[in-house]
């Protein structure tokens, strides 16, 4: 893979990981239409996710630090469990469990259906999820969110293992249905992503680069995904505040229809 190819895929990953339009689906379609449709190697997923993980880490650094310090303080001192950081850490852990279990159990199944046809049907489902999402509710702080809310948000995230189903779209939509405020729904979604993406990044560091893969394109993909992902997160906060989340639905429906009609 050359550097231009890597940068394009990095930008696609960065923009679509946090916007509710399915990053995995867009990567499959971008590769199919622009680069011949060969199956993307695992290192592409790892490198692009590393870039978006670093973007989430930068933007959510205060919340991540709060959750980490609150969690470890709560393990050491019972009185620390009354603080917001402890509750935030519990919410993230509970919300991350369903996708972990489903991902490990069904990873091979979903990899076999990761193609443009299944992506199109996943995009159609994503559109329905987005179009039926309310503006949110009054739960604007972690202490107002229950562990049941977090678990249901985690179940929504596990749905996004299906190709073409947006992870951020599913989780934010679920949280908005549960009465979370738009900003808190997005923050929890980004924090949940950070946990999952951190695992993907560790996998890449453990295995290293495959033979024949050059460092240059990998770094270019990470930088492109980082920059575009950071901008996408900032943009999504504004979109949610204005109540325009559902307006991504016509886009994913149009993309799905166009894909189904143009497949060779």
C-alpha positions as CSV (number, residue, x, y, z in Angstrom):
1,X,0.0,0.0,0.0
2,X,1.4,3.4,-1.0
3,X,1.3,6.5,1.2
4,X,-1.6,8.2,-0.7
5,X,-3.7,5.1,-0.3
6,X,-2.9,5.0,3.4
7,X,-3.7,8.7,3.9
8,X,-7.1,8.3,2.1
9,X,-8.1,5.4,4.3
10,X,-6.9,7.2,7.4
11,X,-9.0,10.2,6.6
12,X,-12.0,8.0,5.9
13,X,-11.5,6.2,9.3
14,X,-11.1,9.5,11.2
15,X,-14.1,11.2,9.8
16,X,-16.5,8.3,10.0
17,X,-15.4,6.7,13.3
18,X,-17.0,9.4,15.3
19,X,-19.6,10.7,12.9
20,X,-22.6,8.3,13.0
21,X,-22.1,6.8,9.5
22,X,-20.0,3.6,10.2
23,X,-16.2,3.8,9.8
24,X,-15.9,0.1,9.0
25,X,-18.5,0.3,6.3
26,X,-16.8,3.4,4.7
27,X,-13.4,1.7,4.8
28,X,-14.9,-1.4,3.0
29,X,-16.6,0.8,0.4
30,X,-13.6,3.1,-0.1
31,X,-11.3,0.2,-0.7
32,X,-13.8,-1.5,-3.0
33,X,-14.4,1.5,-5.2
34,X,-11.0,3.2,-5.1
35,X,-8.5,0.4,-4.7
36,X,-9.9,-2.7,-6.3
37,X,-11.8,-4.3,-3.4
38,X,-9.2,-6.5,-1.9
39,X,-9.7,-7.4,1.7
40,X,-8.1,-4.9,4.0
41,X,-5.3,-6.4,6.1
42,X,-5.5,-6.3,9.8
43,X,-2.7,-3.7,10.1
44,X,-4.9,-1.2,8.4
45,X,-7.6,-1.6,11.1
46,X,-4.9,-1.3,13.8
47,X,-3.1,1.7,12.3
48,X,-6.3,3.7,11.6
49,X,-7.8,2.9,15.0
50,X,-4.6,4.0,16.6
51,X,-4.9,7.4,15.0
52,X,-8.5,7.8,16.1
53,X,-7.7,6.5,19.6
54,X,-5.0,9.2,20.0
55,X,-7.6,11.8,18.9
56,X,-10.1,10.6,21.5
57,X,-7.3,10.5,24.1
58,X,-6.5,14.1,23.4
59,X,-10.0,15.5,23.3
60,X,-11.2,13.4,26.2
61,X,-8.1,13.6,28.4
62,X,-9.8,15.3,31.3
63,X,-12.6,12.7,31.4
64,X,-10.1,9.8,31.0
65,X,-7.9,11.1,33.8
66,X,-11.0,11.6,36.0
67,X,-12.2,8.1,35.4
68,X,-8.8,6.5,36.0
69,X,-8.0,8.4,39.2
70,X,-11.5,7.9,40.4
71,X,-11.4,4.2,39.8
72,X,-8.1,3.5,41.5
73,X,-9.0,5.9,44.4
74,X,-12.3,4.0,44.8
75,X,-10.4,0.7,45.0
76,X,-8.2,2.0,47.8
77,X,-10.7,4.1,49.8
78,X,-14.4,3.4,50.2
79,X,-15.3,7.1,50.6
80,X,-13.8,7.9,47.2
81,X,-16.6,5.8,45.6
82,X,-18.9,8.8,46.2
83,X,-17.0,10.9,43.7
84,X,-17.9,11.4,40.1
85,X,-14.7,9.7,38.8
86,X,-15.6,6.4,40.4
87,X,-19.1,6.4,38.8
88,X,-17.8,7.4,35.4
89,X,-15.3,4.5,35.5
90,X,-18.0,2.1,36.4
91,X,-20.2,3.3,33.6
92,X,-17.5,2.9,31.1
93,X,-16.6,-0.6,32.3
94,X,-20.2,-1.8,32.3
95,X,-20.8,-0.3,28.9
96,X,-17.7,-2.0,27.4
97,X,-18.6,-5.5,28.5
98,X,-21.3,-6.5,25.9
99,X,-19.3,-5.5,22.9
100,X,-16.3,-7.4,24.3
101,X,-18.3,-10.6,24.8
102,X,-20.1,-10.4,21.4
103,X,-16.9,-9.4,19.6
104,X,-14.9,-12.4,20.9
105,X,-17.7,-14.8,20.3
106,X,-18.7,-13.8,16.8
107,X,-15.6,-12.0,15.4
108,X,-15.1,-14.7,12.7
109,X,-18.7,-14.6,11.6
110,X,-18.7,-10.9,11.0
111,X,-15.4,-10.9,9.3
112,X,-16.8,-13.2,6.6
113,X,-19.7,-10.9,5.9
114,X,-17.6,-7.7,5.8
115,X,-18.4,-6.9,2.1
116,X,-20.3,-4.1,0.3
117,X,-23.6,-5.9,0.1
118,X,-23.8,-6.5,3.9
119,X,-22.4,-3.0,4.5
120,X,-25.3,-1.5,2.5
121,X,-27.9,-3.3,4.6
122,X,-26.0,-2.2,7.7
123,X,-26.1,1.4,6.5
124,X,-29.9,1.1,6.0
125,X,-30.3,0.0,9.6
126,X,-28.0,2.8,10.8
127,X,-30.3,5.3,9.0
128,X,-33.3,3.9,10.8
129,X,-31.5,4.2,14.1
130,X,-30.5,7.8,13.5
131,X,-33.9,9.0,12.1
132,X,-35.8,7.7,15.1
133,X,-33.4,9.2,17.7
134,X,-34.7,11.8,20.1
135,X,-32.8,14.9,21.1
136,X,-32.0,13.6,24.5
137,X,-33.0,14.3,28.1
138,X,-32.0,15.8,31.4
139,X,-29.2,13.3,32.5
140,X,-26.3,15.6,32.1
141,X,-23.8,14.2,34.7
142,X,-22.5,10.6,35.3
143,X,-24.2,10.4,38.7
144,X,-27.5,10.7,37.0
145,X,-26.8,7.8,34.7
146,X,-27.6,4.2,36.0
147,X,-25.5,1.1,35.4
148,X,-28.5,-0.2,33.6
149,X,-28.3,2.7,31.2
150,X,-24.6,2.0,30.6
151,X,-25.3,-1.7,30.0
152,X,-28.0,-0.9,27.4
153,X,-25.6,1.5,25.7
154,X,-23.1,-1.3,25.6
155,X,-25.6,-3.6,24.0
156,X,-26.1,-0.9,21.3
157,X,-22.3,-0.8,20.8
158,X,-22.2,-4.6,20.3
159,X,-24.8,-4.2,17.4
160,X,-22.1,-2.1,15.6
161,X,-20.0,-5.3,15.1
162,X,-22.3,-5.8,12.1
163,X,-20.7,-4.2,9.0
164,X,-22.2,-0.9,8.1
165,X,-23.8,-0.3,11.5
166,X,-22.3,2.8,13.1
167,X,-20.8,2.4,16.5
168,X,-21.1,6.0,17.5
169,X,-24.5,6.3,16.0
170,X,-25.8,3.2,17.9
171,X,-24.4,4.2,21.2
172,X,-25.3,7.8,21.1
173,X,-28.8,7.0,19.9
174,X,-29.2,4.5,22.7
175,X,-28.1,7.0,25.3
176,X,-30.3,9.7,23.9
177,X,-33.3,7.3,24.1
178,X,-32.4,6.7,27.7
179,X,-32.6,10.4,28.6
180,X,-28.9,11.4,28.5
181,X,-28.1,14.9,27.4
182,X,-26.5,15.1,23.9
183,X,-23.0,16.1,25.3
184,X,-22.9,13.4,27.9
185,X,-24.1,10.8,25.4
186,X,-21.3,11.7,23.0
187,X,-18.7,11.7,25.8
188,X,-19.7,8.3,27.0
189,X,-19.6,7.0,23.5
190,X,-16.1,8.4,22.9
191,X,-14.9,6.9,26.2
192,X,-16.3,3.5,25.3
193,X,-14.6,3.7,21.9
194,X,-11.3,4.6,23.7
195,X,-11.4,1.4,25.7
196,X,-12.1,-0.8,22.7
197,X,-9.6,1.0,20.5
198,X,-6.9,0.8,23.2
199,X,-7.2,-3.0,23.0
200,X,-6.9,-2.9,19.2
201,X,-3.8,-0.7,19.5
202,X,-2.2,-3.1,22.1
203,X,-2.8,-6.0,19.7
204,X,-0.9,-4.1,17.0
205,X,2.0,-3.4,19.3
206,X,2.2,-7.0,20.4
207,X,2.2,-8.4,16.9
208,X,4.3,-5.7,15.2
209,X,4.2,-4.9,11.5
210,X,3.8,-7.8,9.1
211,X,6.6,-8.5,6.7
212,X,6.7,-6.2,3.7
213,X,4.7,-3.4,5.2
214,X,6.6,-0.1,5.3
215,X,6.6,2.2,8.2
216,X,5.9,5.4,6.1
217,X,2.3,4.5,5.0
218,X,1.5,3.3,8.5
219,X,2.6,6.5,10.1
220,X,0.8,8.5,7.4
221,X,-2.4,6.6,8.1
222,X,-2.2,7.2,11.8
223,X,-1.6,11.0,11.4
224,X,-4.5,11.3,8.9
225,X,-6.9,9.4,11.1
226,X,-5.8,11.4,14.1
227,X,-6.3,14.8,12.5
228,X,-9.6,14.0,10.8
229,X,-10.9,12.1,13.9
230,X,-10.2,15.1,16.2
231,X,-12.1,17.5,13.8
232,X,-15.0,15.0,13.5
233,X,-15.4,14.8,17.3
234,X,-15.5,18.6,17.6
235,X,-18.0,18.8,14.8
236,X,-20.3,16.1,16.3
237,X,-20.6,18.0,19.6
238,X,-22.0,21.0,17.7
239,X,-24.3,18.8,15.6
240,X,-25.8,17.2,18.7
241,X,-26.3,20.5,20.5
242,X,-28.3,21.7,17.5
243,X,-30.4,18.6,17.5
244,X,-29.3,17.6,14.0
245,X,-28.2,14.1,14.7
246,X,-31.0,12.5,12.6
247,X,-29.9,14.3,9.5
248,X,-27.1,11.8,8.9
249,X,-29.8,9.3,8.0
250,X,-30.5,10.5,4.5
251,X,-26.8,10.3,3.7
252,X,-26.3,6.7,4.9
253,X,-29.6,5.7,3.1
254,X,-28.3,7.3,-0.1
255,X,-24.9,5.7,0.2
256,X,-26.5,2.3,0.7
257,X,-28.8,2.6,-2.3
258,X,-26.0,3.9,-4.5
259,X,-23.8,0.9,-3.5
260,X,-26.5,-1.7,-4.1
261,X,-27.2,-0.2,-7.6
262,X,-23.6,0.1,-8.6
263,X,-22.1,-3.2,-7.4
264,X,-20.4,-5.2,-10.1
